[in-house]
Amino acid sequence: MPSAMRLVVWVVLFLGSTVVVSAAADGDDWQVRGAGGSLRTQREMRGKSKSGEGGSKSKESGGGTGKSKSNNDDHGADDTTAGIFPKYHTATQDPIPGQYVVTYKETDEIMADSEMDDMSEKLCSSKNGKLMSTYHQVLKGFSAKLTKEAAMEISEMDNIEAVEEDSVVRTNAVESWGLDRIDQRDLPLDDTYDPIIDGRPASNRGQGVTAYIIDTGIQSNHNEWGSGQGSRYAGGMNFVSDGRDSEDCDGHGTHVAGTVGGMTYGVANKVKLYAIRVLDCTGSGYFSDIISALEWIANNAAKPAVANLSLGGGFSTSVNRAVNNLVDSGVVVTASAGNSNDDSCGQSPAAADKAITVGSTRQNDNRSSFSSYGPCVDIFAPGSSITSAWIGVAGATGTISGTSMSAPHVAGLAALYLGENPNLTPAEVTRKMLQYDATHGAVGGIPSPTVETANLLAYAGPNECAMKADGTTCTLPNKCVGTCQEKICSLSPGKFYVAIKGDRYPHEFPGKFAEVRP
C-alpha cells in the first residue's frame, strides 16, 4: 500500500499514546507530532537501562467529550461537511486518505452475513471502490477504499449510520514492582505478590481464562509462557497485511502479554495468552484492522475472556462502538488511557464507554507525568518503569513505561476475577473492580478538579471493607473512611470520590459521578 495511504498507528511504546512519529529517531527519543504539529511525547525507553517517563506533554486540542459522548455524531464533522453531509466524519487525528469504515443502521430486519457482504460488495463496486473487510458482530458494516466524494455519497444513503475516515492507532524484589503494588493498600512495598480475591488466595491465578493481547503480536517461544501442555501461549491471529504471522517483531506486545500472564511478571500467571497482531514491526496499524480483530474475537473468543488494548489513536466512533459491542458479547476489555498528559476522552479506544480505561502511576503512587486523565479514566495501575518479557532470546526482558504497561495489570486482575468466578459478566467485573476492591484516594498528582478523574488504584489484596458473616460490621482500611454497607465502602463527605459511570451500565450505576456517603 502506498505510504501516503497508511494510517500509521505508532505504538509509541508508552502506549495508549496518541502520537504520530513524523521525524527520524534522535538518540533514544522519537520526535512525534500531534494533529496540530507540536511535539507531544517521547518514545518509550526500551531495555532495562532505558526505563523512565516521557515528561510532560502539550495538550491536544479538543477531545474533552466524556465517555457518555463516545457515540456523538459531531465528532470528526468539519465545518465544510457537517451541514451538508452530517453522517460523514473525518478522522480527528492521523487520517488515512481514501480509506473508510462504513456502519449500517441497526434494524429489526434479519439479514444473513453473506447477504450483507454481497450488499457491501455491490455498494463499493457501484462507487468504483474496493471492499477491504466486512463486520457483522461488533459492527454491522465494512471498511473500504473509496474516494472522498464516494464516501460522502454513501453517507447520504438511508440505511447508513455513519461513514468514518480510517485513521492511525499506536501502542500507547518481586520481579516487578507493579505486582508488588497491586496486592497491598499502602506503601511501602513489601517485596511480595500474593493476590487475594473475595477473601481467599487467588490460587487459580487466571487458569481457564483466555487473554487476547491486541498489539504487535507475542514471541511464542519466550520462557515466560512455559512449554508443552503447560504453555500459556495459546496461539495467534494476524491482521496486518505484511506477509508475517502473529509473532512479535517489535517487543511491545510481548511485554504486555508478560504483564498479563507471564510466569514471572504476570498478574494472572496461569491465564492462556492469545496474540492478536494488529500493529506491524514499527508499531503502526489501522483502526479498520483493529475492528476486524475485535470482530474475530467476538466470533471466536474462548470464554471467560479478557481483551487488552494497549494502543490508541484519535477519537473514533466506530472503534468505540466495536469495543462496546465486544463487551456486550461477554468479553472484558481493558484499554490504555494514553500518554499525552491530557484528557483521554479525545482518544480511542480509551473513550469507549464499556472499556475499563487505565491510567498510569509511579512507584510513589503519583500519576505518571505522561498519563492521560479525565472522566474517561476508570482506574490507575502501575505503569512507570515496568519490567516484563521482551523479544529476542527466549529469556529476554525489557523495562519500559506507559499506560500501555498499566492496562495489562488491570487485564490480569480481571483474569484473576474470572478465574475464581468464571460466570461473572463484564459489568460485574467492572463493578467489583471499581466500586468494591479498588483503593480509593491513593493516587497523587491528578489535575484538579479531582472529581473529573476517578482516584482509584487497582487492588488484588484482602478487602478490609468486606461485610462480616453476621452482615452488620466490618473493618475499615486506611483508604476507606466511613461505614461499610452492602459490601461497598461508603465514604465520608469530602474525603474521596468514587467514579460511578451512569453511561456505562445504567441499571447498576445511578449517576455519572457520585460521592458515596455513609
Secondary structure, 3 states (H helix, E strand, C coil): CCHHHCCCCCCCCCCCCCCEEEEEEECCEEEEECCCCCECCCCCCCCHHHCCCCCCCCCCCCCCCCHHHCCCCCCCCCCCCCCCCCCEECCCCCEEEEEEEEEECCCCCCCCHHHHHHHHHHHHHHCCCEEEEEECCCCCEEEEECCHHHHHHHHCCCCEEEEEEEEEEECCCCCCHHHHHHCCCCCCCCCCCCCEECCEECCCCCCCCEEEEEECCCCCCCHHHCCHHHCCEEEEEECCCCCCCCCCCCCHHHHHHHHHHCCCCCCCCCCEEEEEECCCCCCEEEHHHHHHHHHHHHHHCCCCEEEEECCEEECCHHHHHHHHHHHHCCEEEEEECCCCCCEHHHEECCCCCCCEEEEEECCCCEECCCCCECCCCCEEEECCCEEEECCCCCCCEEEECCHHHHHHHHHHHHHHHHHHCCCCCHHHHHHHHHHHHCEECCCECCCCCHHHCCCEECCCCCCCCCCCCCCCCCCCCCCCCCCEECCEECCCCCCCCEECCCCCCCCCCCCCEECCCC
